[in-house]
């Protein structure tokens, strides 16, 4: 569930600023045209990639956006937070900090 104070404490209301709303809407509308071309270029990515997903994410299905991404790019470091949802920085901040520190340590 979305935390009760997400709009203010979590910054959710910032997405309703006109410029943020227009930018997000423009990005969303471009996905069908742009994403297939981006996916074709995944294999050219050479920088380290670390991905953290909640196993109960209702926005981005971890089986699709996590596991399938890793299947395309085996070098991806993928971790899951059991029982967590989409907004890990708000609901599991300590786990996110540990993850980010681990990702930084892996790249030296």
C-alpha positions as CSV (number, residue, x, y, z in Angstrom):
1,X,0.0,0.0,0.0
2,X,1.1,3.6,-0.6
3,X,2.2,5.2,2.7
4,X,-0.3,7.6,4.0
5,X,2.2,10.5,3.9
6,X,3.5,9.7,0.4
7,X,2.1,12.9,-1.2
8,X,4.1,15.2,1.1
9,X,6.8,13.2,2.9
10,X,7.5,11.0,0.0
11,X,7.3,13.7,-2.6
12,X,4.5,12.2,-4.6
13,X,2.8,15.5,-5.1
14,X,5.9,16.8,-7.0
15,X,4.8,14.6,-9.9
16,X,1.7,16.8,-10.2
17,X,3.6,19.9,-11.1
18,X,2.7,20.9,-14.6
19,X,6.2,20.5,-16.0
20,X,6.6,17.1,-14.3
21,X,3.2,15.9,-15.4
22,X,3.9,17.0,-19.0
23,X,7.3,15.4,-19.0
24,X,6.1,12.1,-17.6
25,X,3.1,12.0,-20.0
26,X,5.4,12.7,-23.0
27,X,7.8,9.9,-21.9
28,X,4.8,7.5,-21.4
29,X,3.4,8.2,-24.9
30,X,6.9,7.7,-26.5
31,X,7.3,4.2,-25.0
32,X,5.6,2.2,-27.8
33,X,7.7,3.8,-30.4
34,X,11.0,4.1,-28.6
35,X,11.3,1.1,-26.3
36,X,11.7,-1.6,-29.0
37,X,14.7,0.3,-30.4
38,X,16.2,0.7,-26.9
39,X,15.8,-3.0,-26.1
40,X,17.7,-3.8,-29.3
41,X,20.6,-1.9,-27.9
42,X,20.7,-3.5,-24.4
43,X,23.5,-5.8,-25.4
44,X,25.7,-2.8,-26.1
45,X,25.5,-1.6,-22.4
46,X,29.0,-1.9,-20.9
47,X,28.5,-0.1,-17.5
48,X,27.7,-2.1,-14.4
49,X,24.0,-2.5,-13.7
50,X,22.4,-3.3,-10.4
51,X,18.6,-3.7,-10.0
52,X,16.6,-4.0,-6.8
53,X,13.0,-5.1,-6.9
54,X,10.3,-5.7,-4.3
55,X,8.7,-9.2,-4.9
56,X,5.3,-7.6,-4.6
57,X,5.8,-4.6,-6.8
58,X,2.4,-3.8,-8.4
59,X,3.8,-1.2,-10.8
60,X,6.7,-3.1,-12.5
61,X,6.4,-6.8,-12.4
62,X,9.7,-8.1,-11.1
63,X,9.4,-11.3,-13.2
64,X,9.3,-9.1,-16.3
65,X,11.3,-6.1,-15.5
66,X,13.9,-7.8,-13.3
67,X,14.2,-11.4,-14.4
68,X,13.8,-10.8,-18.1
69,X,16.2,-7.9,-18.1
70,X,18.8,-10.1,-16.4
71,X,18.1,-12.8,-18.9
72,X,19.0,-10.3,-21.7
73,X,22.0,-9.0,-19.8
74,X,23.5,-11.7,-17.6
75,X,26.0,-9.2,-16.1
76,X,23.1,-7.5,-14.3
77,X,23.3,-7.8,-10.6
78,X,19.7,-8.4,-9.5
79,X,18.4,-8.6,-6.0
80,X,14.8,-8.8,-4.6
81,X,13.3,-7.6,-1.3
82,X,10.9,-10.3,-0.3
83,X,7.4,-9.0,0.4
84,X,8.2,-5.4,-0.6
85,X,6.4,-3.3,-3.2
86,X,7.4,-0.5,-5.6
87,X,8.6,2.4,-3.4
88,X,11.6,0.7,-1.8
89,X,13.3,4.0,-0.8
90,X,10.2,4.8,1.4
91,X,9.3,1.4,2.6
92,X,12.7,-0.3,3.0
93,X,15.3,2.5,3.1
94,X,17.9,0.5,5.1
95,X,17.8,-2.2,2.5
96,X,18.1,0.3,-0.3
97,X,21.2,1.9,1.4
98,X,22.8,-1.5,1.7
99,X,22.0,-2.3,-1.9
100,X,23.5,1.0,-3.2
101,X,26.6,0.6,-1.0
102,X,27.0,-3.0,-2.4
103,X,26.6,-1.8,-6.0
104,X,29.2,0.9,-5.4
105,X,31.6,-1.6,-3.8
106,X,31.3,-4.0,-6.8
107,X,32.5,-1.3,-9.2
108,X,35.3,-0.2,-7.0
